[in-house]
Structures are given as structure tokens and as C-alpha cells.
Amino acid sequence: MIMIRAIVRPEKADEVLAALMDAGYPAVTKYAVAGRGKQRGIKIGDVTYDEIPKTMLMSVVNEEDKDFVIQTIMDTARTSPNGAFGDGKIFVTEVEEVYTISSGTREDDTPAEEEVAS
């Protein structure tokens, strides 16, 4: 499995969530973050804003769905056909194990208690 973390502009977050839902990927965690990219913040007049508000969307998908989900996020989060500074980043990492807390099972439906006992 693959974890995809997308940092997007807050005004694009709901649009990205809707696109993922429509594409069949409803499981997403969303939270507000702040930071800066290569542009080191933004300067408006004499004021420099060092940390820009963003939204992070996190989802775990099967390996074979990775490219489709990434492309869906990129197409939806981009603010213009060619994109713009500050549109965001996508980070992809491997997920070793997934457990459901309520049932105690691994994502592959093997109960956690049986795994420990083996």
C-alpha cells in the first residue's frame, strides 16, 4: 500500500476531496497546516508572510492506484493549466502495515491477535 500526502491551497481542498470521492477514493484525512516552499513565504507591501496556510490531504491506496490518484490530485489542485507557485506538493511513501482499531484486524483481514500468537 502507498500513503499519499498532498499539500494543497486551502481553497482547492474541497475540490480535490470531491474529485477523489467521484473517482472512488473517499478515504482521506484532512488537516490545516502552515509552511513555506522554495519561495520562502510571500511579501505583500512591507509585510512578509513567512508561513502560508495550506491544507494537507492524506490517503492510503493500493500500489496499482497510486498514479491515478496522484494525477487526480494534480489535475484538481492546479490553479491554472500550467500551474503556479504555491499550488502544493505531493509526497508518496510506502505503508508497511495497516490496522483497523475497532476490529483489531490488519488490512489483509488477518486478526491482530492471531498475528501475535503465531
N, CA, C and O atoms as a printed pandas DataFrame, in Angstrom:
     atom_number atom_name residue_name chain_id  residue_number  x_coord  y_coord  z_coord
0              1         N          MET        A               1    0.834   -1.176    0.000
1              2        CA          MET        A               1    0.000    0.000    0.000
2              3         C          MET        A               1    0.882    1.244    0.000
3              4         O          MET        A               1    2.054    1.199    0.375
4              5         N          ILE        A               2    0.295    2.342   -0.426
5              6        CA          ILE        A               2    1.024    3.599   -0.588
6              7         C          ILE        A               2    0.280    4.710    0.150
7              8         O          ILE        A               2   -0.943    4.816    0.055
8              9         N          MET        A               3    1.030    5.539    0.887
9             10        CA          MET        A               3    0.437    6.717    1.509
10            11         C          MET        A               3    0.761    7.917    0.642
11            12         O          MET        A               3    1.916    8.160    0.290
12            13         N          ILE        A               4   -0.280    8.663    0.306
13            14        CA          ILE        A               4   -0.126    9.878   -0.484
14            15         C          ILE        A               4   -0.504   11.055    0.399
15            16         O          ILE        A               4   -1.619   11.131    0.916
16            17         N          ARG        A               5    0.447   11.978    0.565
17            18        CA          ARG        A               5    0.182   13.213    1.319
18            19         C          ARG        A               5    0.270   14.359    0.320
19            20         O          ARG        A               5    1.305   14.575   -0.311
20            21         N          ALA        A               6   -0.816   15.078    0.188
21            22        CA          ALA        A               6   -0.859   16.210   -0.738
22            23         C          ALA        A               6   -1.063   17.486    0.055
23            24         O          ALA        A               6   -2.011   17.596    0.832
24            25         N          ILE        A               7   -0.183   18.441   -0.138
25            26        CA          ILE        A               7   -0.333   19.760    0.473
26            27         C          ILE        A               7   -0.848   20.675   -0.628
27            28         O          ILE        A               7   -0.176   20.897   -1.635
28            29         N          VAL        A               8   -2.053   21.202   -0.422
29            30        CA          VAL        A               8   -2.719   21.999   -1.458
30            31         C          VAL        A               8   -3.188   23.333   -0.881
31            32         O          VAL        A               8   -3.228   23.526    0.334
32            33         N          ARG        A               9   -3.536   24.228   -1.769
33            34        CA          ARG        A               9   -4.109   25.501   -1.337
34            35         C          ARG        A               9   -5.445   25.214   -0.638
35            36         O          ARG        A               9   -6.207   24.368   -1.106
36            37         N          PRO        A              10   -5.742   25.901    0.469
37            38        CA          PRO        A              10   -6.993   25.648    1.195
38            39         C          PRO        A              10   -8.238   25.790    0.321
39            40         O          PRO        A              10   -9.207   25.051    0.500
40            41         N          GLU        A              11   -8.219   26.731   -0.618
41            42        CA          GLU        A              11   -9.392   26.950   -1.462
42            43         C          GLU        A              11   -9.589   25.827   -2.488
43            44         O          GLU        A              11  -10.649   25.739   -3.108
44            45         N          LYS        A              12   -8.583   24.975   -2.671
45            46        CA          LYS        A              12   -8.694   23.852   -3.608
46            47         C          LYS        A              12   -8.996   22.522   -2.905
47            48         O          LYS        A              12   -9.318   21.534   -3.565
48            49         N          ALA        A              13   -8.894   22.494   -1.579
49            50        CA          ALA        A              13   -9.017   21.238   -0.833
50            51         C          ALA        A              13  -10.362   20.541   -1.060
51            52         O          ALA        A              13  -10.390   19.339   -1.323
52            53         N          ASP        A              14  -11.468   21.269   -0.964
53            54        CA          ASP        A              14  -12.781   20.638   -1.135
54            55         C          ASP        A              14  -12.968   20.121   -2.552
55            56         O          ASP        A              14  -13.611   19.092   -2.760
56            57         N          GLU        A              15  -12.416   20.823   -3.518
57            58        CA          GLU        A              15  -12.491   20.384   -4.909
58            59         C          GLU        A              15  -11.707   19.078   -5.102
59            60         O          GLU        A              15  -12.163   18.175   -5.804
60            61         N          VAL        A              16  -10.537   18.985   -4.482
61            62        CA          VAL        A              16   -9.733   17.766   -4.566
62            63         C          VAL        A              16  -10.463   16.622   -3.868
63            64         O          VAL        A              16  -10.514   15.510   -4.393
64            65         N          LEU        A              17  -11.031   16.886   -2.685
65            66        CA          LEU        A              17  -11.778   15.852   -1.973
66            67         C          LEU        A              17  -12.940   15.331   -2.813
67            68         O          LEU        A              17  -13.174   14.124   -2.868
68            69         N          ALA        A              18  -13.664   16.232   -3.464
69            70        CA          ALA        A              18  -14.793   15.834   -4.310
70            71         C          ALA        A              18  -14.320   14.997   -5.496
71            72         O          ALA        A              18  -14.968   14.014   -5.855
72            73         N          ALA        A              19  -13.196   15.377   -6.107
73            74        CA          ALA        A              19  -12.657   14.627   -7.248
74            75         C          ALA        A              19  -12.241   13.220   -6.820
75            76         O          ALA        A              19  -12.491   12.251   -7.537
76            77         N          LEU        A              20  -11.609   13.111   -5.654
77            78        CA          LEU        A              20  -11.221   11.796   -5.156
78            79         C          LEU        A              20  -12.452   10.948   -4.838
79            80         O          LEU        A              20  -12.474    9.752   -5.132
80            81         N          MET        A              21  -13.470   11.557   -4.244
81            82        CA          MET        A              21  -14.708   10.839   -3.937
82            83         C          MET        A              21  -15.353   10.335   -5.225
83            84         O          MET        A              21  -15.750    9.173   -5.312
84            85         N          ASP        A              22  -15.457   11.204   -6.218
85            86        CA          ASP        A              22  -16.050   10.829   -7.502
86            87         C          ASP        A              22  -15.256    9.723   -8.199
87            88         O          ASP        A              22  -15.827    8.917   -8.933
88            89         N          ALA        A              23  -13.942    9.685   -7.970
89            90        CA          ALA        A              23  -13.081    8.684   -8.591
90            91         C          ALA        A              23  -13.076    7.368   -7.813
91            92         O          ALA        A              23  -12.451    6.396   -8.236
92            93         N          GLY        A              24  -13.780    7.339   -6.664
93            94        CA          GLY        A              24  -13.859    6.108   -5.884
94            95         C          GLY        A              24  -12.859    5.993   -4.755
95            96         O          GLY        A              24  -12.593    4.892   -4.272
96            97         N          TYR        A              25  -12.296    7.120   -4.324
97            98        CA          TYR        A              25  -11.324    7.132   -3.232
98            99         C          TYR        A              25  -11.810    8.075   -2.127
99           100         O          TYR        A              25  -11.283    9.178   -1.982
100          101         N          PRO        A              26  -12.813    7.649   -1.346
101          102        CA          PRO        A              26  -13.408    8.532   -0.343
102          103         C          PRO        A              26  -12.597    8.654    0.949
103          104         O          PRO        A              26  -12.798    9.604    1.707
104          105         N          ALA        A              27  -11.687    7.716    1.216
105          106        CA          ALA        A              27  -10.959    7.686    2.479
106          107         C          ALA        A              27   -9.796    8.675    2.461
107          108         O          ALA        A              27   -8.736    8.387    1.906
108          109         N          VAL        A              28  -10.001    9.831    3.066
109          110        CA          VAL        A              28   -8.984   10.885    3.103
110          111         C          VAL        A              28   -9.011   11.548    4.472
111          112         O          VAL        A              28  -10.082   11.797    5.025
112          113         N          THR        A              29   -7.854   11.831    5.009
113          114        CA          THR        A              29   -7.736   12.623    6.228
114          115         C          THR        A              29   -7.313   14.024    5.814
115          116         O          THR        A              29   -6.409   14.189    4.994
116          117         N          LYS        A              30   -7.964   15.028    6.378
117          118        CA          LYS        A              30   -7.710   16.423    6.003
118          119         C          LYS        A              30   -7.351   17.219    7.258
119          120         O          LYS        A              30   -8.017   17.113    8.288
120          121         N          TYR        A              31   -6.301   18.006    7.154
121          122        CA          TYR        A              31   -5.994   18.910    8.259
122          123         C          TYR        A              31   -5.270   20.153    7.773
123          124         O          TYR        A              31   -4.600   20.151    6.740
124          125         N          ALA        A              32   -5.430   21.213    8.551
125          126        CA          ALA        A              32   -4.825   22.503    8.210
126          127         C          ALA        A              32   -3.361   22.494    8.628
127          128         O          ALA        A              32   -3.013   22.038    9.717
128          129         N          VAL        A              33   -2.510   23.006    7.743
129          130        CA          VAL        A              33   -1.084   23.130    8.031
130          131         C          VAL        A              33   -0.625   24.517    7.588
131          132         O          VAL        A              33   -1.362   25.238    6.915
132          133         N          ALA        A              34    0.570   24.874    7.963
133          134        CA          ALA        A              34    1.156   26.140    7.514
134          135         C          ALA        A              34    2.626   25.899    7.235
135          136         O          ALA        A              34    3.277   25.111    7.921
136          137         N          GLY        A              35    3.140   26.574    6.235
137          138        CA          GLY        A              35    4.550   26.415    5.907
138          139         C          GLY        A              35    4.919   27.289    4.734
139          140         O          GLY        A              35    4.176   28.186    4.337
140          141         N          ARG        A              36    6.084   27.006    4.191
141          142        CA          ARG        A              36    6.534   27.764    3.029
142          143         C          ARG        A              36    7.323   26.831    2.140
143          144         O          ARG        A              36    7.892   25.838    2.592
144          145         N          GLY        A              37    7.345   27.167    0.886
145          146        CA          GLY        A              37    8.101   26.383   -0.082
146          147         C          GLY        A              37    9.370   27.106   -0.470
147          148         O          GLY        A              37    9.925   27.881    0.309
148          149         N          LYS        A              38    9.817   26.848   -1.668
149          150        CA          LYS        A              38   11.057   27.451   -2.157
150          151         C          LYS        A              38   10.977   28.966   -2.227
151          152         O          LYS        A              38   11.996   29.653   -2.153
152          153         N          GLN        A              39    9.747   29.492   -2.371
153          154        CA          GLN        A              39    9.603   30.941   -2.497
154          155         C          GLN        A              39    9.794   31.665   -1.149
155          156         O          GLN        A              39    9.802   32.895   -1.104
156          157         N          ARG        A              40    9.946   30.907   -0.061
157          158        CA          ARG        A              40   10.212   31.459    1.276
158          159         C          ARG        A              40    9.122   32.401    1.756
159          160         O          ARG        A              40    9.418   33.465    2.299
160          161         N          GLY        A              41    7.888   32.029    1.567
161          162        CA          GLY        A              41    6.781   32.874    2.017
162          163         C          GLY        A              41    6.358   33.827    0.917
163          164         O          GLY        A              41    6.687   33.642   -0.255
164          165         N          ILE        A              42    5.625   34.844    1.318
165          166        CA          ILE        A              42    5.131   35.822    0.349
166          167         C          ILE        A              42    5.255   37.218    0.949
167          168         O          ILE        A              42    5.018   37.408    2.142
168          169         N          LYS        A              43    5.624   38.185    0.128
169          170        CA          LYS        A              43    5.760   39.564    0.595
170          171         C          LYS        A              43    4.691   40.411   -0.075
171          172         O          LYS        A              43    4.586   40.461   -1.300
172          173         N          ILE        A              44    3.901   41.074    0.760
173          174        CA          ILE        A              44    2.863   41.984    0.283
174          175         C          ILE        A              44    3.158   43.349    0.891
175          176         O          ILE        A              44    3.005   43.548    2.096
176          177         N          GLY        A              45    3.576   44.275    0.060
177          178        CA          GLY        A              45    3.999   45.588    0.560
178          179         C          GLY        A              45    5.250   45.424    1.394
179          180         O          GLY        A              45    6.242   44.849    0.946
180          181         N          ASP        A              46    5.194   45.938    2.620
181          182        CA          ASP        A              46    6.330   45.820    3.526
182          183         C          ASP        A              46    6.228   44.609    4.446
183          184         O          ASP        A              46    7.122   44.362    5.256
184          185         N          VAL        A              47    5.138   43.856    4.319
185          186        CA          VAL        A              47    4.904   42.723    5.216
186          187         C          VAL        A              47    5.271   41.409    4.517
187          188         O          VAL        A              47    4.845   41.144    3.393
188          189         N          THR        A              48    6.073   40.595    5.212
189          190        CA          THR        A              48    6.419   39.269    4.708
190          191         C          THR        A              48    5.679   38.226    5.527
191          192         O          THR        A              48    5.781   38.198    6.753
192          193         N          TYR        A              49    4.938   37.373    4.846
193          194        CA          TYR        A              49    4.236   36.263    5.486
194          195         C          TYR        A              49    5.103   35.026    5.311
195          196         O          TYR        A              49    5.215   34.465    4.222
196          197         N          ASP        A              50    5.715   34.620    6.422
197          198        CA          ASP        A              50    6.697   33.550    6.406
198          199         C          ASP        A              50    6.040   32.174    6.302
199          200         O          ASP        A              50    6.615   31.254    5.719
200          201         N          GLU        A              51    4.853   32.032    6.859
201          202        CA          GLU        A              51    4.144   30.760    6.812
202          203         C          GLU        A              51    2.804   30.974    6.136
203          204         O          GLU        A              51    2.011   31.821    6.548
204          205         N          ILE        A              52    2.565   30.201    5.098
205          206        CA          ILE        A              52    1.355   30.311    4.299
206          207         C          ILE        A              52    0.401   29.189    4.701
207          208         O          ILE        A              52    0.826   28.040    4.815
208          209         N          PRO        A              53   -0.879   29.496    4.918
209          210        CA          PRO        A              53   -1.842   28.428    5.244
210          211         C          PRO        A              53   -2.028   27.486    4.053
211          212         O          PRO        A              53   -2.171   27.930    2.913
212          213         N          LYS        A              54   -2.025   26.197    4.331
213          214        CA          LYS        A              54   -2.252   25.150    3.337
214          215         C          LYS        A              54   -3.138   24.088    3.978
215          216         O          LYS        A              54   -3.412   24.131    5.177
216          217         N          THR        A              55   -3.577   23.145    3.171
217          218        CA          THR        A              55   -4.333   22.003    3.669
218          219         C          THR        A              55   -3.594   20.742    3.251
219          220         O          THR        A              55   -3.174   20.610    2.101
220          221         N          MET        A              56   -3.435   19.808    4.198
221          222        CA          MET        A              56   -2.816   18.530    3.865
222          223         C          MET        A              56   -3.909   17.475    3.770
223          224         O          MET        A              56   -4.749   17.347    4.661
224          225         N          LEU        A              57   -3.882   16.725    2.679
225          226        CA          LEU        A              57   -4.798   15.609    2.470
226          227         C          LEU        A              57   -3.963   14.340    2.464
227          228         O          LEU        A              57   -2.961   14.246    1.755
228          229         N          MET        A              58   -4.383   13.369    3.257
229          230        CA          MET        A              58   -3.614   12.138    3.386
230          231         C          MET        A              58   -4.517   10.957    3.065
231          232         O          MET        A              58   -5.632   10.860    3.580
232          233         N          SER        A              59   -4.032   10.059    2.213
233          234        CA          SER        A              59   -4.806    8.891    1.825
234          235         C          SER        A              59   -3.877    7.708    1.612
235          236         O          SER        A              59   -2.733    7.867    1.184
236          237         N          VAL        A              60   -4.382    6.523    1.916
237          238        CA          VAL        A              60   -3.634    5.297    1.678
238          239         C          VAL        A              60   -4.377    4.521    0.598
239          240         O          VAL        A              60   -5.571    4.248    0.723
240          241         N          VAL        A              61   -3.654    4.169   -0.463
241          242        CA          VAL        A              61   -4.264    3.479   -1.600
242          243         C          VAL        A              61   -3.404    2.273   -1.978
243          244         O          VAL        A              61   -2.253    2.153   -1.559
244          245         N          ASN        A              62   -3.986    1.397   -2.768
245          246        CA          ASN        A              62   -3.227    0.261   -3.285
246          247         C          ASN        A              62   -2.180    0.768   -4.275
247          248         O          ASN        A              62   -2.369    1.792   -4.932
248          249         N          GLU        A              63   -1.085    0.037   -4.367
249          250        CA          GLU        A              63    0.029    0.406   -5.255
250          251         C          GLU        A              63   -0.439    0.657   -6.687
251          252         O          GLU        A              63    0.018    1.601   -7.331
252          253         N          GLU        A              64   -1.347   -0.183   -7.188
253          254        CA          GLU        A              64   -1.784   -0.046   -8.575
254          255         C          GLU        A              64   -2.643    1.202   -8.814
255          256         O          GLU        A              64   -2.839    1.602   -9.962
256          257         N          ASP        A              65   -3.155    1.820   -7.748
257          258        CA          ASP        A              65   -3.982    3.024   -7.870
258          259         C          ASP        A              65   -3.185    4.316   -7.705
259          260         O          ASP        A              65   -3.717    5.404   -7.927
260          261         N          LYS        A              66   -1.931    4.206   -7.324
261          262        CA          LYS        A              66   -1.097    5.360   -6.987
262          263         C          LYS        A              66   -1.074    6.418   -8.084
263          264         O          LYS        A              66   -1.383    7.580   -7.821
264          265         N          ASP        A              67   -0.720    6.046   -9.289
265          266        CA          ASP        A              67   -0.566    7.022  -10.369
266          267         C          ASP        A              67   -1.884    7.729  -10.687
267          268         O          ASP        A              67   -1.897    8.933  -10.940
268          269         N          PHE        A              68   -2.980    6.991  -10.674
269          270        CA          PHE        A              68   -4.291    7.585  -10.946
270          271         C          PHE        A              68   -4.670    8.605   -9.873
271          272         O          PHE        A              68   -5.146    9.695  -10.191
272          273         N          VAL        A              69   -4.461    8.254   -8.610
273          274        CA          VAL        A              69   -4.802    9.165   -7.507
274          275         C          VAL        A              69   -3.920   10.410   -7.557
275          276         O          VAL        A              69   -4.413   11.523   -7.376
276          277         N          ILE        A              70   -2.632   10.236   -7.799
277          278        CA          ILE        A              70   -1.724   11.384   -7.893
278          279         C          ILE        A              70   -2.151   12.303   -9.033
279          280         O          ILE        A              70   -2.186   13.522   -8.862
280          281         N          GLN        A              71   -2.471   11.739  -10.184
281          282        CA          GLN        A              71   -2.887   12.557  -11.327
282          283         C          GLN        A              71   -4.200   13.283  -11.041
283          284         O          GLN        A              71   -4.377   14.434  -11.441
284          285         N          THR        A              72   -5.115   12.611  -10.354
285          286        CA          THR        A              72   -6.395   13.241   -9.972
286          287         C          THR        A              72   -6.140   14.445   -9.076
287          288         O          THR        A              72   -6.739   15.503   -9.270
288          289         N          ILE        A              73   -5.255   14.291   -8.095
289          290        CA          ILE        A              73   -4.934   15.395   -7.183
290          291         C          ILE        A              73   -4.268   16.530   -7.958
291          292         O          ILE        A              73   -4.648   17.690   -7.804
292          293         N          MET        A              74   -3.280   16.203   -8.786
293          294        CA          MET        A              74   -2.568   17.249   -9.536
294          295         C          MET        A              74   -3.509   18.014  -10.457
295          296         O          MET        A              74   -3.473   19.243  -10.500
296          297         N          ASP        A              75   -4.341   17.301  -11.187
297          298        CA          ASP        A              75   -5.261   17.959  -12.118
298          299         C          ASP        A              75   -6.241   18.874  -11.401
299          300         O          ASP        A              75   -6.610   19.926  -11.921
300          301         N          THR        A              76   -6.662   18.473  -10.206
301          302        CA          THR        A              76   -7.679   19.235   -9.472
302          303         C          THR        A              76   -7.075   20.367   -8.654
303          304         O          THR        A              76   -7.687   21.428   -8.532
304          305         N          ALA        A              77   -5.892   20.164   -8.093
305          306        CA          ALA        A              77   -5.284   21.165   -7.213
306          307         C          ALA        A              77   -4.591   22.287   -7.978
307          308         O          ALA        A              77   -4.361   23.363   -7.426
308          309         N          ARG        A              78   -4.261   22.049   -9.221
309          310        CA          ARG        A              78   -3.564   23.054  -10.040
310          311         C          ARG        A              78   -4.485   24.258  -10.265
311          312         O          ARG        A              78   -5.659   24.092  -10.594
312          313         N          THR        A              79   -3.948   25.466  -10.087
313          314        CA          THR        A              79   -4.773   26.676  -10.195
314          315         C          THR        A              79   -4.868   27.234  -11.609
315          316         O          THR        A              79   -5.682   28.119  -11.872
316          317         N          SER        A              80   -4.047   26.728  -12.517
317          318        CA          SER        A              80   -4.111   27.146  -13.921
318          319         C          SER        A              80   -3.597   25.981  -14.756
319          320         O          SER        A              80   -3.011   25.045  -14.212
320          321         N          PRO        A              81   -3.806   26.021  -16.057
321          322        CA          PRO        A              81   -3.338   24.896  -16.886
322          323         C          PRO        A              81   -1.855   24.559  -16.706
323          324         O          PRO        A              81   -1.469   23.391  -16.755
324          325         N          ASN        A              82   -1.041   25.569  -16.501
325          326        CA          ASN        A              82    0.395   25.344  -16.307
326          327         C          ASN        A              82    0.807   25.320  -14.849
327          328         O          ASN        A              82    1.984   25.131  -14.541
328          329         N          GLY        A              83   -0.151   25.510  -13.941
329          330        CA          GLY        A              83    0.173   25.550  -12.524
330          331         C          GLY        A              83    0.771   26.885  -12.129
331          332         O          GLY        A              83    1.048   27.732  -12.978
332          333         N          ALA        A              84    0.967   27.063  -10.824
333          334        CA          ALA        A              84    1.524   28.304  -10.296
334          335         C          ALA        A              84    2.289   27.999   -9.013
335          336         O          ALA        A              84    2.041   26.987   -8.358
336          337         N          PHE        A              85    3.227   28.890   -8.658
337          338        CA          PHE        A              85    3.923   28.747   -7.388
338          339         C          PHE        A              85    2.889   28.683   -6.273
339          340         O          PHE        A              85    1.922   29.445   -6.261
340          341         N          GLY        A              86    3.104   27.768   -5.343
341          342        CA          GLY        A              86    2.210   27.664   -4.203
342          343         C          GLY        A              86    1.049   26.700   -4.398
343          344         O          GLY        A              86    0.215   26.558   -3.504
344          345         N          ASP        A              87    0.977   26.030   -5.557
345          346        CA          ASP        A              87   -0.102   25.065   -5.776
346          347         C          ASP        A              87    0.039   23.844   -4.876
347          348         O          ASP        A              87   -0.953   23.163   -4.615
348          349         N          GLY        A              88    1.238   23.551   -4.398
349          350        CA          GLY        A              88    1.405   22.465   -3.438
350          351         C          GLY        A              88    2.421   21.427   -3.847
351          352         O          GLY        A              88    3.144   21.571   -4.833
352          353         N          LYS        A              89    2.449   20.371   -3.048
353          354        CA          LYS        A              89    3.366   19.240   -3.250
354          355         C          LYS        A              89    2.616   17.961   -2.928
355          356         O          LYS        A              89    1.627   17.963   -2.195
356          357         N          ILE        A              90    3.114   16.860   -3.500
357          358        CA          ILE        A              90    2.599   15.532   -3.187
358          359         C          ILE        A              90    3.776   14.676   -2.750
359          360         O          ILE        A              90    4.802   14.617   -3.428
360          361         N          PHE        A              91    3.617   14.012   -1.608
361          362        CA          PHE        A              91    4.647   13.125   -1.080
362          363         C          PHE        A              91    4.093   11.704   -1.064
363          364         O          PHE        A              91    2.959   11.483   -0.639
364          365         N          VAL        A              92    4.884   10.751   -1.522
365          366        CA          VAL        A              92    4.452    9.362   -1.621
366          367         C          VAL        A              92    5.404    8.491   -0.807
367          368         O          VAL        A              92    6.622    8.569   -0.969
368          369         N          THR        A              93    4.836    7.656    0.074
369          370        CA          THR        A              93    5.639    6.740    0.873
370          371         C          THR        A              93    4.966    5.369    0.912
371          372         O          THR        A              93    3.755    5.249    0.727
372          373         N          GLU        A              94    5.772    4.348    1.154
373          374        CA          GLU        A              94    5.229    3.000    1.301
374          375         C          GLU        A              94    4.650    2.829    2.701
375          376         O          GLU        A              94    5.151    3.399    3.670
376          377         N          VAL        A              95    3.600    2.043    2.787
377          378        CA          VAL        A              95    2.967    1.712    4.063
378          379         C          VAL        A              95    3.230    0.236    4.330
379          380         O          VAL        A              95    2.857   -0.621    3.529
380          381         N          GLU        A              96    3.867   -0.054    5.449
381          382        CA          GLU        A              96    4.204   -1.440    5.754
382          383         C          GLU        A              96    3.003   -2.232    6.247
383          384         O          GLU        A              96    2.794   -3.365    5.813
384          385         N          GLU        A              97    2.217   -1.662    7.139
385          386        CA          GLU        A              97    1.078   -2.362    7.713
386          387         C          GLU        A              97   -0.047   -1.383    7.981
387          388         O          GLU        A              97    0.186   -0.200    8.230
388          389         N          VAL        A              98   -1.285   -1.896    7.926
389          390        CA          VAL        A              98   -2.468   -1.099    8.243
390          391         C          VAL        A              98   -3.345   -1.925    9.177
391          392         O          VAL        A              98   -3.627   -3.090    8.895
392          393         N          TYR        A              99   -3.776   -1.331   10.282
393          394        CA          TYR        A              99   -4.647   -1.998   11.240
394          395         C          TYR        A              99   -5.920   -1.186   11.426
395          396         O          TYR        A              99   -5.892    0.045   11.405
396          397         N          THR        A             100   -7.036   -1.885   11.609
397          398        CA          THR        A             100   -8.289   -1.245   11.975
398          399         C          THR        A             100   -8.425   -1.376   13.484
399          400         O          THR        A             100   -8.466   -2.489   14.007
400          401         N          ILE        A             101   -8.495   -0.261   14.181
401          402        CA          ILE        A             101   -8.504   -0.258   15.638
402          403         C          ILE        A             101   -9.736   -0.969   16.192
403          404         O          ILE        A             101   -9.614   -1.771   17.118
404          405         N          SER        A             102  -10.914   -0.692   15.644
405          406        CA          SER        A             102  -12.150   -1.252   16.213
406          407         C          SER        A             102  -12.191   -2.780   16.168
407          408         O          SER        A             102  -12.697   -3.407   17.099
408          409         N          SER        A             103  -11.670   -3.385   15.108
409          410        CA          SER        A             103  -11.729   -4.843   14.981
410          411         C          SER        A             103  -10.417   -5.526   15.347
411          412         O          SER        A             103  -10.387   -6.733   15.583
412          413         N          GLY        A             104   -9.344   -4.764   15.394
413          414        CA          GLY        A             104   -8.042   -5.349   15.682
414          415         C          GLY        A             104   -7.475   -6.148   14.524
415          416         O          GLY        A             104   -6.582   -6.972   14.719
416          417         N          THR        A             105   -7.977   -5.917   13.328
417          418        CA          THR        A             105   -7.505   -6.686   12.176
418          419         C          THR        A             105   -6.549   -5.866   11.327
419          420         O          THR        A             105   -6.588   -4.636   11.297
420          421         N          ARG        A             106   -5.683   -6.610   10.637
421          422        CA          ARG        A             106   -4.815   -5.988    9.637
422          423         C          ARG        A             106   -5.622   -5.742    8.388
423          424         O          ARG        A             106   -6.691   -6.329    8.215
424          425         N          GLU        A             107   -5.136   -4.893    7.520
425          426        CA          GLU        A             107   -5.831   -4.575    6.277
426          427         C          GLU        A             107   -6.101   -5.823    5.443
427          428         O          GLU        A             107   -7.088   -5.872    4.709
428          429         N          ASP        A             108   -5.240   -6.829    5.547
429          430        CA          ASP        A             108   -5.451   -8.060    4.790
430          431         C          ASP        A             108   -6.433   -8.996    5.490
431          432         O          ASP        A             108   -6.537  -10.169    5.130
432          433         N          ASP        A             109   -7.162   -8.476    6.498
433          434        CA          ASP        A             109   -8.216   -9.185    7.241
434          435         C          ASP        A             109   -7.699  -10.267    8.176
435          436         O          ASP        A             109   -8.487  -11.090    8.642
436          437         N          THR        A             110   -6.411  -10.297    8.466
437          438        CA          THR        A             110   -5.878  -11.230    9.445
438          439         C          THR        A             110   -5.997  -10.606   10.823
439          440         O          THR        A             110   -5.426   -9.538   11.045
440          441         N          PRO        A             111   -6.719  -11.225   11.773
441          442        CA          PRO        A             111   -6.851  -10.639   13.117
442          443         C          PRO        A             111   -5.488  -10.415   13.759
443          444         O          PRO        A             111   -4.599  -11.260   13.657
444          445         N          ALA        A             112   -5.332   -9.285   14.413
445          446        CA          ALA        A             112   -4.056   -8.929   15.042
446          447         C          ALA        A             112   -3.658   -9.942   16.105
447          448         O          ALA        A             112   -2.472  -10.229   16.261
448          449         N          GLU        A             113   -4.637  -10.498   16.850
449          450        CA          GLU        A             113   -4.315  -11.460   17.908
450          451         C          GLU        A             113   -3.657  -12.716   17.321
451          452         O          GLU        A             113   -2.735  -13.269   17.921
452          453         N          GLU        A             114   -4.136  -13.172   16.135
453          454        CA          GLU        A             114   -3.559  -14.351   15.507
454          455         C          GLU        A             114   -2.136  -14.073   15.048
455          456         O          GLU        A             114   -1.282  -14.957   15.119
456          457         N          GLU        A             115   -1.871  -12.873   14.584
457          458        CA          GLU        A             115   -0.533  -12.498   14.133
458          459         C          GLU        A             115    0.451  -12.586   15.293
459          460         O          GLU        A             115    1.563  -13.092   15.135
460          461         N          VAL        A             116    0.033  -12.084   16.484
461          462        CA          VAL        A             116    0.901  -12.061   17.645
462          463         C          VAL        A             116    1.139  -13.482   18.150
463          464         O          VAL        A             116    2.253  -13.825   18.546
464          465         N          ALA        A             117    0.083  -14.313   18.136
465          466        CA          ALA        A             117    0.173  -15.676   18.649
466          467         C          ALA        A             117    1.036  -16.571   17.770
467          468         O          ALA        A             117    1.598  -17.553   18.255
468          469         N          SER        A             118    1.149  -16.253   16.510
469          470        CA          SER        A             118    1.901  -17.129   15.594
470          471         C          SER        A             118    3.364  -17.152   15.883
471          472         O          SER        A             118    4.119  -17.841   15.197
